[in-house]
Amino acid sequence: MHGSRLYARADWKEAIRLVASGAVSVAPLVSRRIPLEALQRGMEEALGGGPVMKVLVEV
């Protein structure tokens, strides 16, 4: 997980613990995975107003 300015460090630690333990699944939040080479297209899709929650960029 990479940071956010909206939550305290304790919130991030709890979120990581919940995901790592399997108590919370993040799979439904991931709209798609793209290779680094497709980053431009992925950004265009994410900014295009479609039903995109999160796009994971695989490096």
Sequence and secondary structure as in RCSB ss.txt:
>XXXX:A:sequence
MHGSRLYARADWKEAIRLVASGAVSVAPLVSRRIPLEALQRGMEEALGGGPVMKVLVEV
>XXXX:A:secstr
    SSS HHHHHHHHHHHHHTSS  GGGEEEEEEGGGHHHHHHHHHTTSS SEEEEE 
